[in-house]
């Protein structure tokens, strides 16, 4: 049950740090050149086949998608002429596809797999706005089907035709019941074993950060645009647009006084846990995909990665934690489906939105290698804190040491603006720790628990018995309810020693301990130095373009020249600008990402000597001018934005001659 | 070889003499007296309704306005010298017709459908026998009036090239920037002529604009005010920073400033040497407006990337007040202004550094391959509105159509290349519209069926009453669209036939329903089974007796359904 390292490999495995690839392998399913496989939907077909629908309106049948013995898959187009097919499923012995304006059943009348009849199952009106994407079907245990409809985008979300922003439930004979609303970009939704529906939401207007919400009939999940239709016949939602306050308080607090608002089960903090959540699927109970049976996996389009979510029900309310799981997919993840062998097919597209995975589209399969990683398996609510379960026995000394942990809690604003900064962030103190006899769990008692808040756990110091660190040492728990089932822990018996001094938050222990703000200001001079006597040798203007780009990618300066650099953030996201020593952008970019929550207070600038000069992190539509003297050593220096998720794409070269 | 093309045209400007759609310069009509009809075999007529099936049954009404060449009538001179020109005319061909429109210098445009030359209508022939193929076969069917527009610049010396800047046939650009060299210099005696070599030909509405080389409009005394703004706020809200003013010798955004977002407002004098109607074209990345004498001529509050906007204004000779305002949005600043008129090609009033070449993207195109039709579902603009439940079918026979699934209505039929899908599949594809490529005709776009005793419907409830149930594909991949309504089922199927489109209509309760075959401004019965509806024909079984009825300002062609109703669309 615990992770078994391959017998002959123990010694070598300990010689290098283990990576995600050791536990879950990504296999690329190649497609023929010229085939724009922008995956919108995936369906498992009989006989071991896979079907993929694309944004260009095709459906492809892929034979031999498991590519056993390194054999090649084969592709056959079985349907075309659909309008952006973002949902596909094989149900009731038929292929169902959801396109922008219609749910269509693809009928093959002569048995050659190619669709001969496109049957209109259900249709709804469209406004002509490109953002009206439509998704489904998801089959319920009773045979009904669930669909969701994306909002329009007119500079903000809007519901310009009936039912946009809603989840709809349909019977097999086409009777439709509106189910829930408040949705913005509901590209992914799935069931758990109990038959409850969860959907993923993207950061945007009224949505402070990505999140997963449990949707029951009549729920309102937050974005008011869909409430335009709550008065329609059959609507189970009673709220009206005017019922929704726009105060910037946390959603959880607003939900307390406005019945009908459903707070999320799990928040996925923006940029730390993805930037655009997509599909969600629950792992089976057969152990084929590692030690996470019953947990859910959530895809991210912008960060090309899959995260993991553990859910529990406390006082009848769903809540739980999200963890990093697997990154490095080739494009933006949109769809995930379980294959017949317990591996996961991952369908991807990034046209129109940049993603960390640089390909424009892709199809890959994620398979467990059989090795169990050392991970935080679950985080569970306790009356006085939390219980953390692990996939392997911990080294008890590290788990009992409070300095192995760093805990914070924070939340987001609920308002009409796009996204939200982190608010009310507070460090948490651990009062007591109990590690279980079997070493597989640790119980923490904290000094504060705030309802509705996201509790961040960083376990940098916890190791397993082989003295290895956790593969992923962070998790974010959304505390909607406090469980009172287990008894409280004896805090006297398990008290931790008081720490002698305040914990130093420096991320890189071997860096000189300078004051971050002072270091920041030495490299960021916003007033012309007096000794320049008003003379600037060169003025540079750098702006931004949509798609994580600077508007210029090559600049030349003379060595030693006095430079005035005006950085204009013309985009609708936060950006900064750093100038780095040649060849160091990956190191600095990664380090900025690892600043985590603290990054926001440091302009996402890591304390590294590789960073020469930098601007502050800029809000959209603002600019900053910095002054510096160009390096004396000629070379190709890099300018880059290190806001999490940006650095791989948003770079340019400053050539010093 | 292509030597001094720069002398004859400036290829740096991005503005053509076609200004904006629908707002072209009023052209001068060439009076009938100019044509050297006396001594030629050509005649005049007041109206011509050609019968494409039998030219002899055509109806030619005596009168004026149309020049007619009944058969092999030879040369007719326009009396207009070949020169820097934009011209336009309408013409119609009979069956087996071949006419040359001579541009002087041995260059001619073919207007023919004999199939005997290696060209088609719209090909350019050069006296050395060379044929320049058009970008598309845009000629209409026999008997239908066609429109040709040409912007042309003949070589003025032997070392220059003659340039066919643009040739547009029936709305399709079929030649663009064609350089013909090694021709003689044009002579003052060269005239534009028609040479009807074979078959029936008629021409009318010949208009033109002659271009000179002068620059009668200029700017002077320019000063500017620069105001920093808070982002791309539509209300032009200014920041607290004080405005910056100055004088500038040239119209350009590049004045000294440290701002990221700003509005720059130029004021000065516009000097006009010659009174007349002028077109001013703004081209920028952002938002802005142009005012002359305090009146807005063009510009927009919408944020646009390089979508030139043109406004026309009548100006007296002398000085006028000039105001040009430009606001930067998220793109790098770029702004420019062009002036043109019926007598001058566009030239820039800004300096070239203020308006660099725009970033242009290659397109995404769809073309059926193999032996089956290709289907694309999308939005499409029809009569300036977006239809959202639309499917387009491209066939290997190169006859294509777009169909509104909700309303069971044919929208467009066209032949040639299939579709430009750039607006669907480039980046986010925000417009999501398909654009037919090729020679197209527009149909009624209306729900076709109605109960007997009633009239064609303005609209119907497509969610609860008139329902599209499915479409099925035949062996060629062509769909048959199925509907149910009022206890009857209906189906529509479209099949290419040569360069025409056949329509096949079925209904289970055919005795209870009628069909709107077509609707147009004018419907003329040519003979039994052939009706001209605006720019295309509807061909039915000669025994079918459809009625032509009035509906407001339009005419409708209607008939009761029968067991199997077939008809064709010819354009």
Boltz contact constraints between the chains, C-beta under 6 A:
constraints:
  - contact:
      token1: [A, 56]
      token2: [B, 425]
      max_distance: 6.0
  - contact:
      token1: [A, 57]
      token2: [B, 377]
      max_distance: 6.0
  - contact:
      token1: [A, 80]
      token2: [B, 375]
      max_distance: 6.0
  - contact:
      token1: [A, 81]
      token2: [B, 375]
      max_distance: 6.0
  - contact:
      token1: [A, 81]
      token2: [B, 376]
      max_distance: 6.0
  - contact:
      token1: [A, 81]
      token2: [B, 377]
      max_distance: 6.0
  - contact:
      token1: [A, 82]
      token2: [B, 377]
      max_distance: 6.0
  - contact:
      token1: [A, 83]
      token2: [B, 377]
      max_distance: 6.0
  - contact:
      token1: [A, 101]
      token2: [B, 389]
      max_distance: 6.0
  - contact:
      token1: [A, 116]
      token2: [B, 472]
      max_distance: 6.0
  - contact:
      token1: [A, 116]
      token2: [B, 473]
      max_distance: 6.0
  - contact:
      token1: [A, 117]
      token2: [B, 470]
      max_distance: 6.0
  - contact:
      token1: [A, 117]
      token2: [B, 472]
      max_distance: 6.0
  - contact:
      token1: [A, 118]
      token2: [B, 471]
      max_distance: 6.0
  - contact:
      token1: [A, 119]
      token2: [B, 470]
      max_distance: 6.0
  - contact:
      token1: [A, 120]
      token2: [B, 468]
      max_distance: 6.0
  - contact:
      token1: [A, 120]
      token2: [B, 469]
      max_distance: 6.0
  - contact:
      token1: [A, 120]
      token2: [B, 470]
      max_distance: 6.0
  - contact:
      token1: [A, 126]
      token2: [B, 388]
      max_distance: 6.0
  - contact:
      token1: [A, 128]
      token2: [B, 379]
      max_distance: 6.0
  - contact:
      token1: [A, 128]
      token2: [B, 386]
      max_distance: 6.0
  - contact:
      token1: [A, 128]
      token2: [B, 388]
      max_distance: 6.0
  - contact:
      token1: [A, 130]
      token2: [B, 430]
      max_distance: 6.0
  - contact:
      token1: [A, 130]
      token2: [B, 432]
      max_distance: 6.0
  - contact:
      token1: [A, 352]
      token2: [B, 427]
      max_distance: 6.0
  - contact:
      token1: [A, 352]
      token2: [B, 428]
      max_distance: 6.0
  - contact:
      token1: [A, 551]
      token2: [B, 332]
      max_distance: 6.0
  - contact:
      token1: [A, 568]
      token2: [B, 260]
      max_distance: 6.0
  - contact:
      token1: [A, 570]
      token2: [B, 330]
      max_distance: 6.0
  - contact:
      token1: [A, 621]
      token2: [B, 231]
      max_distance: 6.0
  - contact:
      token1: [A, 623]
      token2: [B, 260]
      max_distance: 6.0
